[in-house]
């Protein structure tokens, strides 16, 4: 709620059309009312509909936060930060070992990385689904205070990671390296999967490069949250998170600095989430049907 309220207040300083400001205000009021309503234990406890809505709706809030944050984009025509980050990328991507791996494993490595970049979108809901579908007996073993605390730990970590990235990225104006430099390393392979990723970015992205990478932050926090309750499955999510981070750099969707910073944000967000909920002895009193 604080994030969306701050976004609206900050938007008043921008030269936005009245219609845009009106839509923004209405959306954020609806979001605030929804969060407030779903935060009341009585409402959730009495309704079989409110409970799953409460558990799943943060995924939609992430999308709305991303779109609203895009209003604050101000490109740097000098591309100072881009030229700093590209020098680090060139040292990594054109190293002997990376070039050897891309050549030796072509085209399978390239396809693998493009697939995992495509998976960066559903990995968060898939991670939550992995916890949501846990049997009650397993939940009791992993989280004595119940499913509610497990879900809250998950979303606290993921939302802290993503909203932090969205909040700070206007301070780091970057152009996606695929747009500015077009320097995909290694041999050229079939572009089908890449065209799918670019098609999605053209239609859904705000056309900037986030530092830290919200993709890397979100999937890292997701992987750690899943691993806390489902260790074996969590290892697969950790591998997927690492693959997404590497894919963002290989495909020139992000700079390496973005991916590393995003992963660190995800790790810190998970640690903060664990500390918050460990310090909240009454957090598990809500009953989820």
LINZI-V112716 format. One line per field, one symbol per residue. ss: DSSP state (@ for helix, = for strand, . for the rest). psi: psi as a letter, one per 20 degrees, with the letter a starting at -180 (. if undefined). A space follows every 10 residues. Layout:
# LINZI-V112716
ss=???
psi=???
This chain:
# LINZI-V112716
ss=.@@@@@@@@@ @......@@@ @@@@@@@@@@ @@@@@@@@.. @@@@@@.@@@ @@@@@@.@@@ @@@@@@@@@@ @@.......@ @@@@@@@@@@ @@@..@@@@@ @@@@...@@@ @@@@@@@@.. ..@@@@@@@@ @@...@@@@@ @@....@@@@ @@@@@@@@@@ @@@@@@@@@@ @.....@@@@ .......... .@@@@@@@@@ @@@@...... ...@@@@@@@ @@@@@@@@@. @@@@@@@@@@ @@@@@@@@@@ .....@@@@@ @@@@@@@@@@ @@@@@@@@.. .........
psi=ghghghgggh hiiqmqqhgg hgggggghgg gggggggiio hggghipigh ghgghhhhhh hggghgghhi ijpoqohilg hghghhhggh hghkqghghg ghghjqjhgg gghhghhhih gihghhghhh hhjqqhhhgh ghnhjrhghg ghgghggghg gghgghhihh imoqpphhgh hllpraqprp jghhhgghgg hhhhqjkrpp orohghgghg ggghgghhhn gghhgghggg gggggghhgg ikhrqhhggg ggghghgggg ggghgghhjn hjhjhppp.
